[in-house]
Amino acid sequence: MLFPLPYFQHVFSKRRRYPRHKLRFTTVAEIQESRLIELVIRDISDSGLQIELVDDVQQGEVLSVDLPAGLAVDAMVIWRSNGLAGCRFCLPVSAPVVEAVRLRSEVARTGTQLGLSKKCHYRVSMIHGA
């Protein structure tokens, strides 16, 4: 018997240890304290995130990703393919942190002021040479 793809997505999502939250959140990350990159978080859970890459990162590299409220979390690149990468947090993040990222993504989607930390704005200006 053949099952449609949504069936398998539903079954596999139930097996995940931490639920994923789909979103679109633009931020910056520092790679092993040597260079800054801009990235888009596509989904997040307590254990990791999926990102769209503007710059090249290698599997095994550790990123310090800026999140709302001035938080930065370390995440290791586990896989990469077609401009995307999956990262596992070095330490699991709390549910309120995941919720803060999700809410900031909703704020950005609705066109409200994003309100990133000053540290993040400084990092973005460094990337773009301003």
C-alpha positions as CSV (number, residue, x, y, z in Angstrom):
1,M,0.0,0.0,0.0
2,L,1.3,3.5,-0.9
3,F,0.9,6.4,1.5
4,P,0.9,10.0,0.4
5,L,3.9,12.2,1.5
6,P,1.9,14.2,4.1
7,Y,1.2,10.9,5.9
8,F,4.9,10.2,6.3
9,Q,5.6,13.8,7.4
10,H,2.9,13.5,10.0
11,V,4.3,10.1,11.3
12,F,7.9,11.3,11.4
13,S,7.1,14.6,13.1
14,K,5.4,12.6,15.9
15,R,8.7,10.8,16.4
16,R,10.8,13.9,16.9
17,R,12.1,14.4,20.4
18,Y,11.5,18.1,20.2
19,P,8.8,19.7,18.1
20,R,9.9,22.0,15.3
21,H,8.5,25.5,14.7
22,K,8.6,26.7,11.1
23,L,9.4,30.4,10.8
24,R,11.5,32.8,8.9
25,F,13.9,34.9,11.0
26,T,16.9,36.8,9.6
27,T,19.9,37.1,12.0
28,V,23.7,36.9,12.1
29,A,26.1,34.3,13.4
30,E,29.8,34.2,14.2
31,I,31.7,31.2,13.0
32,Q,34.3,29.9,15.5
33,E,35.1,33.5,16.6
34,S,36.6,34.4,13.2
35,R,34.0,35.6,10.8
36,L,30.4,36.9,10.7
37,I,27.7,35.6,8.4
38,E,24.1,36.5,7.7
39,L,21.5,33.7,7.8
40,V,17.8,32.9,7.9
41,I,16.4,30.5,10.5
42,R,13.7,28.4,8.8
43,D,12.8,26.3,11.8
44,I,13.8,25.9,15.4
45,S,13.3,23.4,18.2
46,D,14.8,23.0,21.7
47,S,17.6,21.0,20.2
48,G,18.5,22.8,17.0
49,L,17.6,24.8,13.9
50,Q,17.5,24.7,10.2
51,I,19.1,27.7,8.4
52,E,19.3,29.1,4.9
53,L,22.9,30.1,4.2
54,V,24.2,33.2,2.4
55,D,27.8,32.2,3.1
56,D,29.5,28.9,3.0
57,V,29.8,26.9,6.2
58,Q,31.3,23.5,6.7
59,Q,29.9,20.5,8.4
60,G,31.3,20.4,12.0
61,E,31.7,24.2,12.3
62,V,30.3,25.8,15.4
63,L,28.1,28.9,14.9
64,S,27.3,31.5,17.6
65,V,23.8,32.5,16.4
66,D,22.2,35.8,17.6
67,L,18.7,35.3,18.9
68,P,16.2,37.9,20.2
69,A,16.8,39.7,23.5
70,G,20.5,39.7,23.1
71,L,20.9,36.0,23.4
72,A,23.6,34.1,21.4
73,V,23.5,30.3,21.3
74,D,26.2,27.9,19.9
75,A,25.1,25.4,17.3
76,M,27.1,22.8,15.4
77,V,26.5,22.3,11.6
78,I,25.4,18.6,11.3
79,W,24.4,18.6,7.7
80,R,24.2,20.9,4.7
81,S,22.5,20.6,1.3
82,N,21.3,23.0,-1.4
83,G,21.9,26.2,0.5
84,L,20.4,24.8,3.7
85,A,22.0,23.5,6.9
86,G,20.8,21.6,10.0
87,C,22.4,22.7,13.2
88,R,22.3,21.1,16.7
89,F,22.5,23.3,19.7
90,C,25.6,22.6,21.8
91,L,23.3,22.9,24.8
92,P,19.5,22.6,24.4
93,V,17.7,25.9,24.6
94,S,14.6,26.5,26.8
95,A,11.1,26.6,25.5
96,P,10.8,30.4,26.2
97,V,13.8,31.0,23.9
98,V,12.2,29.0,21.1
99,E,9.0,30.9,21.7
100,A,10.8,34.3,21.6
101,V,12.3,33.4,18.2
102,R,8.9,32.2,16.9
103,L,7.2,35.4,18.1
104,R,9.9,37.7,16.6
105,S,9.4,35.8,13.3
106,E,5.7,36.5,13.4
107,V,6.4,40.2,14.2
108,A,8.7,40.5,11.2
109,R,6.1,38.7,9.0
110,T,3.4,41.1,9.9
111,G,5.7,44.1,9.2
112,T,6.1,45.3,12.8
113,Q,9.5,46.7,14.0
114,L,11.8,43.7,14.5
115,G,13.7,45.0,17.5
116,L,17.0,43.0,17.3
117,S,19.6,43.6,20.0
118,K,22.2,46.3,19.5
119,K,24.8,43.6,19.3
120,C,23.0,42.0,16.3
121,H,22.7,45.4,14.6
122,Y,26.4,46.0,15.1
123,R,27.2,42.6,13.6
124,V,24.9,43.2,10.6
125,S,26.6,46.6,9.9
126,M,30.0,44.8,10.1
127,I,28.9,42.2,7.5
128,H,27.6,44.9,5.1
129,G,30.6,47.2,5.7
130,A,28.7,50.1,7.1
